[in-house]
């Protein structure tokens, strides 16, 4: 698919890059004040540890499959949450989340998550597949 300009993106399968965690692929789009990380994670994959972001808000939308994870202000809380397709989680700055179990869908055995970060995370800006939406101008 050929897109009209640099502000429109199509998530073709070959645009996702493998990460250092087995079963995790992602595509990152970064703007001035927010960032989208589209995860395609194999069902049953492991590699998400309990963590928090002190300077970033994170909003996640489950598109395929399900996410079984911990999320709470208290890192000692062990009550797991399970959210499925078309459900959303919000991890404000400082909220613990992770220790995730990724449940694949029936068609692809993948869990698809759209994670939105504000402000953008610098380590994802360095992603080789990351696309910046900043306009490029030329003289002439």
N, C-alpha and C positions, 0 to 999 in steps of 0.2 A: 504494500500500500504506500503510495507516495503522498505525503502530507503537504498542505499548502504553505506552511511557514514554520519557523522555529518554536512557535508557541503551542503547537499541537503535537501530541506524541501517541504512538501506537505501540502497545506492549506485545511485540512479536516474541515468540519463544526464544529465538536466538539472541535477543537483546538482554537476557538475564545472565548474570555472571555468577559462577560458583564462588562460594565463600570458603573460609578456612574450616567451617563446620560442615561435616558430611550431611548431605541432604538439604542444604540451605542454598537457595539461589535468590538473587535480588536485582532490582533495577531501581536507581535513585534519580529523582528529579529535584533540583534545588533552585529556589527563588531567593529573593532578598531576605524575607522574613520567615519563610516556612520551607519544609522539605517533605517530600513523599518518598517513602521506601516501600516498594512493592515486593513482598516476600512470597516466594513459592517454596514451600517446605514439605519434604516427603513425610507422609504419615508415619508416625512412630519415631521420627528423628529426635535426637537429644542435643543439648548444647546451649540451652537458655538457662542461665543462672539467676538467682535472686539478686536484683540490683536496683538502683534508683538514679535518677538524673537530677542533680541539684540546680542545673541551669536551663533545663529543657522541659517543656510540656510534651506529652506524647498521647496521641489519640489513635486508637487502632480499630479498624473495621474488618470483620471476618467476612470474606467473600466466598470461600469454599471451606468445607471441613469444619473443624471446631478447635478451640483452644481451651485447655484445662491448665489453669495456672493459679499462682498466688498474687494477690494485689491488696495492699493495705498500708496504712501509715505505720503500723507496727511490724517490724521485720520478724518478730517472734510468732505472729499469727499464722496458723497452719490450716485455716479454712480455705479450701480450694474453690475456685470459681470455674464454671464451664460455660463458655459462650459459643454460640454457633453462627451459622450463616446469617448475614444481615444484622448482626448484633455488634455493639460498639463498647469499647472500654476507654476510660480516660485515666491516665497516670499523670497528675499534676507534678510539678517539680517537687522532689523530695519524697515521693510516694514509692514504696518498695513494690516491685513486680518481677515476675519471671518464674523460675523453676517450672518451666512450661512443658507440657506434653502436647504434641501436635497430632491431631486426629485427621487423617486423610479422608477426602470425600469418596463416594462410591465410583465415580468416573475415572479420576486420575490418581487417586490415593495421595492427594496433596492438600495441604492447608494453605490457603491464600490469605495473606494479611496485608492490608494497606495501613502502614504506620505513617502518621503525620507528626512532624516535629517542629516546634517553634521555641526558640530560634533554631535554624539549621545546625546539625551536628557536624563539626569540622572533619571528623574521621570519615564521614560519608561523602564529604565534598571531594575527598581524594580518591574515591572509588573510580576505577577505570571506565565503568559504564555510566558514571554520573553525568547528567545533563544539566547545565546551568541555563536558566531562562533569561539571563541578562542579554540585552540587545547588543549586537556587535554593529558598530558603525564604521564606515569607511569614508575617506576623503576622496573626492574625485568624481 
